[in-house]
């Protein structure tokens, strides 16, 4: 409890004491955690590996960009449009694809990720192609322009907190237990009346909506989007943070997102070698932390309580 | 109580090998019915056809007069047809309690959205599942292990847990596939007592096994041999049947 309070105070104080570039990185931590949470509960609670999250992240970003700059809609409409389109897309694409399992499913989602990226590049009437779309307005909340990293930081992390709360609710619900049952023993789940395929499709849709939400926030934050941001490498980051953080825990994706955003930033001062060091760090983390960073945190806290 | 099962003229073959050659049998309402047969008789195939894991080449399966032949596994389960597996299928990374909660999945309702927002409806569903799990914990003496991960239980207890979970589903018909395999003599004794008690409470049970001792608790027994029912009736009569003696008991 005391630890939570300290963490909260630190979180509150960060924009005031940290440099602008660090706050900027931490905004991305929150955005990645939101998108990664979707990937994480597909992986940790349904046993589904997805490399298509970059597509939904992109749909969210382009929806926000297109609706505000081309159609002149208010920002919330762009958010909703993105989430709606992502949900429909995920349902239509997910229904057949989720019949697959294991490596085949992973490869199929990778194909989706690649196709999405190509379409973002090719449909330049909609996405601006390689040039992208600029001039996306900053978000405004209660008359306050969120035009600095410091201000956006609070919004992004607040959204993340809400999403985590919803996620915790879901995991404790009937559907949440059924998801984990399905991951553990699909045959037994079916024999108890769980419609495995429909449940997977629903969670896939939910995951896509989260990806889209993060993408829309991203667009309004950086006010410029182009296809470069929505490649397969982004999908890999999302999957990576889920694996690294510990996909079966609620806090895992947040820790994973911290790692994949803060680590490269911290290492970048070391020059060209930073990419190599980041990769090495990843390998070490994956080998030595089978339960992810969340598992490490749990062990550390557990030891403290025992002592 | 309901739970009458009617299997009519079911045929099935794998790659030209006729595993079931027109099998018909009934499980009467409220009965404890046994299905026995030597290894390779087609018991598992028949069992999978009844529960929906296999589609027969021909024939029908009806529960309480309604044809369920075209229904999927989960549809039949929701309709109250529960089964257990020859190798117990618990959810290994869920606690014993959560396993039991899944029993009442078919009796509860909520949606993803309700779960996310913790709407009253979703909370009521979770509460109902918890209450049912608590009751099952008491009834099947699983209280001492309720927070353990099911995968860490010994085999006998996993089987008990699977049975408890199926009973928590308040099935109309409970189908048990070789429920005594892997159990020691004392555990089999316990299982028999438990099944008789459940049946007395009105639960219709179909017991599939090659274990003659276990099946002795059934009031009616069907004997399956080389894909055909060769005898049916109470144990004494079935045991005296010359075809059964020859085919099954090897006498």
HADDOCK unambig.tbl for C-alpha pairs under 7 A between the chains (distance, minus, plus):
assign (segid A and resid 166 and name CA) (segid B and resid 116 and name CA) 4.78 0.50 0.50
assign (segid A and resid 166 and name CA) (segid B and resid 117 and name CA) 6.07 0.50 0.50
assign (segid A and resid 167 and name CA) (segid B and resid 116 and name CA) 6.30 0.50 0.50
assign (segid A and resid 169 and name CA) (segid B and resid 115 and name CA) 6.10 0.50 0.50
assign (segid A and resid 169 and name CA) (segid B and resid 116 and name CA) 5.28 0.50 0.50
assign (segid A and resid 169 and name CA) (segid B and resid 117 and name CA) 6.70 0.50 0.50
assign (segid A and resid 169 and name CA) (segid B and resid 118 and name CA) 5.82 0.50 0.50
assign (segid A and resid 170 and name CA) (segid B and resid 115 and name CA) 4.63 0.50 0.50
assign (segid A and resid 170 and name CA) (segid B and resid 116 and name CA) 4.51 0.50 0.50
assign (segid A and resid 173 and name CA) (segid B and resid 115 and name CA) 5.37 0.50 0.50
assign (segid A and resid 173 and name CA) (segid B and resid 122 and name CA) 6.62 0.50 0.50
assign (segid A and resid 173 and name CA) (segid B and resid 126 and name CA) 5.79 0.50 0.50
assign (segid A and resid 174 and name CA) (segid B and resid 125 and name CA) 6.62 0.50 0.50
assign (segid A and resid 174 and name CA) (segid B and resid 126 and name CA) 5.49 0.50 0.50
assign (segid A and resid 175 and name CA) (segid B and resid 111 and name CA) 6.98 0.50 0.50
assign (segid A and resid 175 and name CA) (segid B and resid 112 and name CA) 6.39 0.50 0.50
assign (segid A and resid 175 and name CA) (segid B and resid 115 and name CA) 6.74 0.50 0.50
assign (segid A and resid 178 and name CA) (segid B and resid 102 and name CA) 6.96 0.50 0.50
assign (segid A and resid 181 and name CA) (segid B and resid 91 and name CA) 5.80 0.50 0.50
assign (segid A and resid 184 and name CA) (segid B and resid 91 and name CA) 5.26 0.50 0.50
assign (segid A and resid 184 and name CA) (segid B and resid 92 and name CA) 6.37 0.50 0.50
assign (segid A and resid 184 and name CA) (segid B and resid 93 and name CA) 6.60 0.50 0.50
assign (segid A and resid 185 and name CA) (segid B and resid 89 and name CA) 7.00 0.50 0.50
assign (segid A and resid 185 and name CA) (segid B and resid 91 and name CA) 5.70 0.50 0.50
assign (segid A and resid 188 and name CA) (segid B and resid 89 and name CA) 5.83 0.50 0.50
assign (segid A and resid 190 and name CA) (segid B and resid 73 and name CA) 6.20 0.50 0.50
assign (segid A and resid 190 and name CA) (segid B and resid 74 and name CA) 5.00 0.50 0.50
assign (segid A and resid 191 and name CA) (segid B and resid 73 and name CA) 6.03 0.50 0.50
assign (segid A and resid 191 and name CA) (segid B and resid 74 and name CA) 5.80 0.50 0.50
assign (segid A and resid 191 and name CA) (segid B and resid 77 and name CA) 5.78 0.50 0.50
assign (segid A and resid 191 and name CA) (segid B and resid 82 and name CA) 6.69 0.50 0.50
assign (segid A and resid 191 and name CA) (segid B and resid 83 and name CA) 6.67 0.50 0.50
assign (segid A and resid 192 and name CA) (segid B and resid 74 and name CA) 6.67 0.50 0.50
assign (segid A and resid 192 and name CA) (segid B and resid 77 and name CA) 5.61 0.50 0.50
assign (segid A and resid 192 and name CA) (segid B and resid 82 and name CA) 6.91 0.50 0.50
assign (segid A and resid 192 and name CA) (segid B and resid 103 and name CA) 6.57 0.50 0.50
assign (segid A and resid 192 and name CA) (segid B and resid 105 and name CA) 6.85 0.50 0.50
assign (segid A and resid 192 and name CA) (segid B and resid 106 and name CA) 6.73 0.50 0.50
assign (segid A and resid 193 and name CA) (segid B and resid 74 and name CA) 4.05 0.50 0.50
assign (segid A and resid 193 and name CA) (segid B and resid 75 and name CA) 6.41 0.50 0.50
assign (segid A and resid 193 and name CA) (segid B and resid 77 and name CA) 4.77 0.50 0.50
assign (segid A and resid 193 and name CA) (segid B and resid 78 and name CA) 4.98 0.50 0.50
assign (segid A and resid 193 and name CA) (segid B and resid 105 and name CA) 6.90 0.50 0.50
assign (segid A and resid 193 and name CA) (segid B and resid 106 and name CA) 5.63 0.50 0.50
assign (segid A and resid 194 and name CA) (segid B and resid 74 and name CA) 5.81 0.50 0.50
assign (segid A and resid 195 and name CA) (segid B and resid 74 and name CA) 5.96 0.50 0.50
